[in-house]
Amino acid sequence: MRLQQLSLVLRLHYFWEKRWFLIALAIGTGMLSLPTPDGLTPQGHAVLTMAIVATILFVTEPIPLPSVALLIIVAEVILLGIDSTTVAKSLMNDSVLFIMGSLMLAVCVVKQKLDKRIAWYIVRMTGTKTVNVCFGISAVSGILASFIGEHTVAAMMLPVGITLISLTSEDPKRVRNLAVVLLFSISYGCSVAGIATPSGGARNAIMIGYWKEFFFDPTNPETQKYLISYLKWMIYAYPMFLIQLPLVTLVLVLSFRPEFRDLRRAVVKLRSQIEQEGAMSGGDWLSIIVFFLILVGWICFSDQLGMGTIAILGAVCFLVLGMVNWQDVNNGVNWGVVLLYAAAISMGLQMKDTGAAIWVAESFLETLKPLGADEGVGLWAAVSVLTTGVTNTMSNGAAVAVLGPIVLNLATAAGESPILLGFVTTISSAFAYLTVVGTPACTIVYSSGYLKTTDFLSVGWKMALLSTIVMLVAAWFYWPAIGV
């Protein structure tokens, strides 16, 4: 009798743990049983259902996230009728190679103990107070990411954050909130910086291309304003990045109050370890040279070779030079995160190819007319909300690629400035704070194992709200003042 009761309890416990998985499947089944909405293809209906179910599973995490990735792959074959070979090809592109290569490079940085030296230099600038250290990490991450891209910097700074966490305490439970604050300081610092310059992200270059393609006429001098230069972009966007930097630290510290207000103990250990290691050796300088060459490759040759190829090449250099062995890389890389990001990109691609993304955008914008939000600040806010929602389910570059033409045509029809609405769309695509797969920077810090998917949601909405307010204030006051 007792065995039967114990068995019943275990079954109930299992179903309770998996309740969100069952709820997500029920929602998906219900959506698929509904008639396909007008203007949406059956494949678009299916992929939209997949995206909603996947988002629920990403947030609630009733099963391991790599399992969600595997389910996405299976669903693309079964529900969308795509050949499995085609699905397999969509899983591996340059972005996925970059994530994989970046995680491998992070292992190499830790192996060479460069993370400790970078952490030491940051602490020497900021002091040992936790708030100051977090701000310093966000500032260093952001300034670098504004010029060389958030993916690169997040991979480079991840070992720095982990070093400070592990030196504070080897028990993850004792530094739970501290870990969240330090790691989010990296990813959010990178995210708010991605808008600052054209080289901060592919989405910026995509919008610059749209402005030129849609509105520039060589025979009309008045259309010269649609040729946005590197410097002009910085004048529009860099102040927003600088304003958001302290907000990142403020939101994180208030949302996850760190267990340690001062990292003096960690810094003492860090200084002791660096003193024991002594001056930098030839191997240290060699690893710095290799990493510097990788950065140069990303900046100068990514257009020709792809950022992913360069990242993989850099990891191979570390392996060939004997500065790290494959066992270290194999054990240090979270391969499940690579699979997760690959599946998310594949699903985002299907959202675009099936027309589901465009259908969502057009349907959303249609609902604005009765609300009177089809012009002015209401329209700006609505476009921002739409872009924020889309960019949290697919890459920011894909979000701008899909929404850009719609928004620019909408601006013309509504009598709004295409430059202003273009900036609103592009900048809002950086508000991918809510999910693990929203941006590679979030995916990379999640790979540390210290974060939960619910952490992104609990603090992400605050960051998204503040970032939106900052952007709308800029659109209302700052951009018109400089001639938008």
N, C-alpha and C positions, 0 to 999 in steps of 0.2 A: 504493500500500500504506500509506504513511504517512498519507494523507488518511483512509483507512478506519479506521486505528487511532485517529486523532485524533477522528473522528466517534464511534467507540465509547466513547472516554474521556468525551467531552462528554455522550453519552446516559447513561452510568453516573453521571456527576456530577449530571446533572439529576434522575435517579431517586433518588439519595442525598439531594439537597436536599429532595425532595418526599416522602421516605419516610414521614413522619408523616401527611402528607395521605392517602397510599395506605393506611396502617395504619388511620387513622380511618374511611375509607370501607369498608374490609374489616370493621372492627368493627361499623359501622352496618348493613352488609348482613347480617352474621351475626345481629345482634339482630333485625332485621326478619323474618328467615326462621324465627325461633323461634316457637312457639305463643304467643298472647297470654296472659299470666298471669291467673289467676282474679281477678276483681274489677277488672280493668283493661280499659277499652274499647280497641278497635283504634286509635282516634285517640290515646288516651292512651299506648299502646304506641309509636306512631310519634313522638309529641312527646318522649317520654322518650328514645328513641333519638337524636333530633335534639339534645337537650340534652347527652347524653354525647359525641356526635361534636363538637359545637360547643365543649364544654369542652376536649377534647383539642386542637382547633385553636387555641383561645384561648391555651392554655399553651405549646404547641410552636411556634406561629406559622410553619408551613411556607409559608403563603401570606399576603398582606397581610390584616390583620384586617377591613378593609371588604369584602374578598371573602367572608369568612366570613358577614358580615351579609347579603350578597346571596344566598348559598347558603341561609341560613335563610329568607329571603323566598320563594325558589323552592320550597324543601321544604314550606313551609306550604301552598302551592297544590297541589303534586303529591302529597305524602304524606298531608296532612290533608284534601284535597279542599275547601279553603276558597276561596271566590270571591276573585279577585285584588283586586277593589275593597274587599272586607272586610279583606283583609290590609293593603292600603294605608292604610285608616283606622286600623288598629291600630298603625301605625308612628308616627303623629303624635298625641301627647297632650301634656298640660301639662308632664310631666317632660322630654320631648324638646325642647319649646319652651324650657324653662328651660336645658337644657344648651346649646342653640344660642345663646340670648340671653346666657348667662353668658360663653361664649367670645367673643362679639362685644363685650361689656362689658370683658373682659380686654384686648382690642386697644385699646379706647378709653382704658383706664387707662394702658397703655404709651405711647400716642400723646401723652397729656397729661403724661407723665413723673411721674405720682403714685407709681408703683411705687418710684422712686428715693427719694422723700421718706419713704415708709413704711419702706423698708429702712433708711434713715438713722436714723430714730427707734428702730427695733428694735435696731440695732447700738449706738446710744448707751446703751441700757439694759443690754445684755448684755456689751459689750466685743467684742473682735475674735476671740477663740478660737472655732474652728469648733464645738466641742461646745456652748459657751454660746449661739452664734448659732442653732444648730439647736434648742436647748431654747427659746430666745426665740421662734422662729418657731412651734414647736408650741404654746407657751403662748398666744401672741397668737391663733393660729388657733383653738385649742381654746376659749378663754374666749369669743371672739366666736361660734363655732359652737354653743356650748351654749345660746345664747339666740336666734340668728337663723337657725340651720340650716346644716349643713355645706356644702350646695351653694353657697350665697351666698359663704361665706368662702373656700372653695377657689378660686372664680373670682376673688375679689378679691386673694388672696395669691399666686396663680400668677405674675403678673408680678414680684412682689417676689423670689421665689426665682430666677427666670430672670435678673433684674438682677444678683444677687450672683454667680451662676454665670458669666455673660458677662463681668463685670468682673474676675473672677479669671483667666479665660483664654478667648480666643475659639476655641480649639481644643477641641471637645467631648471628644476622646480624653484630653486632659490633665486634665480635671475630671470624668471619667466617674463615679467613686465619690462625689465631692462633690455632683454634680448629683443622684444617686440619694438621698443622705441629705437634702439640702435639700428636694427635692420630696416625698419621703415624709414629711418632718416636717410638711408642710402637710396632706397627705391623711390621715395617721394621727392627727395632732393633731385634725383635724376629726372623724374617725371615733370616737375615744374620747370626744369631747365630745358626740356626738349623743345619748348616753344621759342626759345630766346633768339636763335639764329637759324638761317636756312639749313645749315649743316647739322642742326640738332636732331633732325629726324626726316625720314623720307616723306612724311605727310606734308612738310613745309615745301619741299621741292615740287610735290604734286600740285599744290594749290598755286604756286608761282607759275607753273606751266599752264594751268587752267586759265588764269587771268590773262596771260599772253595769248593763248589760243582763242579765247572767247571774245576778248575786247580790244586787243591791240591792232591798230591799223597803221602801217608805216606811212600812209599818205595823210593821216589825220594827226596833227601835233597834239590835239587834246587827249588822245589815247595813250600818250607817253606815260601817264600816271599809272598805267596798268603794268608797266615794266618795273617790278619790285626788285631793287638791288639788295645785296647782302647787308649793306649799311642801313638802308631804309627799313628793312625788316627788323634789324636790331633796334632802331629808334622806336618802332611801334611796340615791340614785344619784350625787349630786355628789361625795361623797368618793371613789368608785371612779374617777371621771374624774381627780381630782387625783392619786391614787396612780399612775395609768397614765401620766401625762405624762412623768415622768423615765424610765419604762421604755421609752417610745417612742424617746427619744434614745439610751438605752443599747443597745437592740437594733439600731438603725440604725447607730450608730457602730461597734459590734463586728462587724456583718455586712458592712458596706461601709466599710472604713477609708478615710476621705477622703485624697486626695493632699496636701491642705494642712491643717495643724493650726491655722493662723492665717490669717485673712482680712484681715490688715492692709493688704496691697497693694490689695485690692479696695475696702476702706474708704477708703483714701487717694484712689483714683480717684473713688469715690462722693462724698466730701466736696468734691473739686476741681470735679466737675461741678455739684454743687448750689451751690457758691459762684459759679461762672460764671453760673449761671442767675439768681442773685440772689434777692431776695425774691419771694414768690408774687405772680403777676400777677392781673389781673381774670379772665383766662381760666382760671387755675388754681382760683381760688375758685369760679367758675361750674361747673367740672367737679366740684368737691367737693360743691357744693350739689345738682347733678343726681344724683350718686351717693348722697348722703344721702337725697334724696327717693325714690330707688329702694329703699333699705333700709327707709325708713318704709312704702313701699308693700308690700314683702314682709311686714313685721311686721303691718301694720294691715289690708291689703286683699287678701291672698293668698287668703283663704277665698272672697271674692266674685269676684275677677278671675282668680285662678290665678297662681302664681309665674312661670310661663312667659310669660304675657301681660305682666306687669310688667317682666320682663327684656327682652323684645322692645321694649316701649315705651321703656325706658331707652336702649337702643341707638339707636332712632329719634331720640330727643331729641339725642343726641350728633351724629348725622348731620345733623339739621335745623339745629342751632346752628352747624354748620360746624367743630366741634372734631375731626372725623375724616371722612375721605371713604370712599366705598364700596370703592375700590381697596385701601385699607389693611385694611378689614374682610375683604374677599374673600381677600386674600393671607394675612392673619393667622389666620383661623379654620381649624381642621382639620375640614373637612366630613366626612371619613371617620369621625371619632370620633362625630359626630352620627348618622350612618347606623348605626354599630356599636351605639350605645346604643339607638336606635330598634328595631333588630332584636332586641336582647336583651330589651327590654321586651315586644315582641310575642310572643316565644317564652315568656316568663314568664306572659303572659296566657293563652296556649294551655295551658300546664302547669296552670293553675288551672281553666280552662273545661272541659278534657277529663277532669278528675279525676285526672290523673297525680300532681300534687303531694300530694293527700290520700292516694292509694294508697301513695306512697312513705313518707309520714309514718306511716300506720297499719301498714304492713309493718315499718317500722323499730321501732316501739314493740312490736309483737308479738314480735320477736326478743329483747326485753329480759327477758321473763318467765322463760325457761329459765336466763338468766344471773343471775337474782336482782337485776337492776337495775331492778325495777319499783317501787321506793320509796326514799326517803332520798337520800343523796348520789349513789348510782348512777343513780337516776332523773334527778336534776338534771343530772348530767354528760351523760347520754344525750340529754336534751332539748336541752342546749346544743350537743352535737355535731350533732344533726339540724338545728337551726336554723342553725348555722354553715354546714353543707353547702348547705342550701336558699338561704340569703341570698347565697351566692356565685354563684348561677346566676340569680337574679331580684332585683328591688328589695327592700330591707328592709321597706318598707311592705307589699308583696305577700306576703312571707314571713310576717309577723305576721298579716296578714289570713287567710291559709290555715291556719297552724298554731295560731293563737290558740284557736279553738273546740275543736280536738282536745286541746290541752294542758290547757285549763281543765277540760274534761270528764274528762280523765285524772286531774287533781289530785283531783277530787271522788271518783272511783272508788278511787284509791289512798290516800285519807285524808290527802292533802298539802294545804298551804295554797295556794289558788288565787292569792293575791297573790304568794307566793314563786315559784311556777312561772311566773306571768305575767311577773314581773320577769326571771326566768332566760331566758325566751323572747325578750322584747323587747330585753334587753341583748345577748344572743347574736346578735341580728340585726344588731348593729353590727360584728360580727367579719368583715366582708366585706373581708378583707385580701388574699385569694388571687388574685383575678382583676381584670382591667381593668374589667369590667362589674359588679363587685360593688356598687359605690356610685358616684354621680356624682362624688364627690371624687376617687376613683381615676381615673375616666375623664377628668376635667378635667386632672389633672397628667400623665397619659399623653399628652395632646394636645400637650405641649411638645416631644415628639420625643426627649427625653433618656433615656426609660425603655424597657426591654424587658418583654415579658409575663412572661418568666422571673424578672425581678426581684421581681414581686409574689409569686410562688410561693416563691422562696428565702427571703424575709424574712417573708412573710405567715403561714406556719405557726408561726413563733416568736411573732409577735404574738398570733395566735389562742390559742396554748397559754398564754402569760402572762396574757392577758385572761381566759381561762376560769378559771385558777387564782385570780386576784383575785376574780372573781365568786363562785366556789364558797366561798372563805374568807368573803366578805361574807354569803353565804347561810347559812353554818354558824354564824358568830359575831355579825356586826354586825346583820343584819336581825332575828333573834330578840330581840336586846337592845333594839331600839327598837319591838318589838311587832308583828312581821309576822304 
